[in-house]
Amino acid sequence: MTHEQKIRVLESCLNEEPKNYRDSFKPDLFLFFNEDFSVDNLRMDFLHHFESTSEIEQWVNFVCSQIVLKFDEEVESLGDFVGEYLEVR
């Protein structure tokens, strides 16, 4: 997959209709990327580590799940919280 294709997959995944509570955080992730789904957005560089559509979808689901389980808006910003998950572990 090209970098641009990976960005399109991420954008598509974040724009899906929410199916559950976890999915309701996808618009927050969309905003985290400044609604800029272009190759020029440096926040998209983390996608280089992924090789498939399913890996990107799994990452989105994982981060949304972590928001549900661990995010505390009184302690940190959503941007800081999501930023920790941009590095593929």
Secondary structure in CASP SS format (residue, H / E / C, confidence):
PFRMAT SS
TARGET T0000
AUTHOR 0000-0000-0000
METHOD secondary structure of the structure
MODEL  1
M C 1.00
T C 1.00
H H 1.00
E H 1.00
Q H 1.00
K H 1.00
I H 1.00
R H 1.00
V H 1.00
L H 1.00
E H 1.00
S H 1.00
C H 1.00
L H 1.00
N C 1.00
E C 1.00
E C 1.00
P C 1.00
K C 1.00
N C 1.00
Y C 1.00
R H 1.00
D H 1.00
S H 1.00
F H 1.00
K H 1.00
P H 1.00
D H 1.00
L H 1.00
F H 1.00
L H 1.00
F H 1.00
F C 1.00
N C 1.00
E C 1.00
D C 1.00
F C 1.00
S C 1.00
V C 1.00
D C 1.00
N C 1.00
L H 1.00
R H 1.00
M H 1.00
D H 1.00
F H 1.00
L H 1.00
H H 1.00
H H 1.00
F C 1.00
E C 1.00
S C 1.00
T H 1.00
S H 1.00
E H 1.00
I H 1.00
E H 1.00
Q H 1.00
W H 1.00
V H 1.00
N H 1.00
F H 1.00
V H 1.00
C H 1.00
S H 1.00
Q H 1.00
I H 1.00
V H 1.00
L H 1.00
K H 1.00
F C 1.00
D C 1.00
E C 1.00
E C 1.00
V C 1.00
E C 1.00
S C 1.00
L H 1.00
G H 1.00
D H 1.00
F H 1.00
V H 1.00
G H 1.00
E C 1.00
Y C 1.00
L C 1.00
E C 1.00
V C 1.00
R C 1.00
END
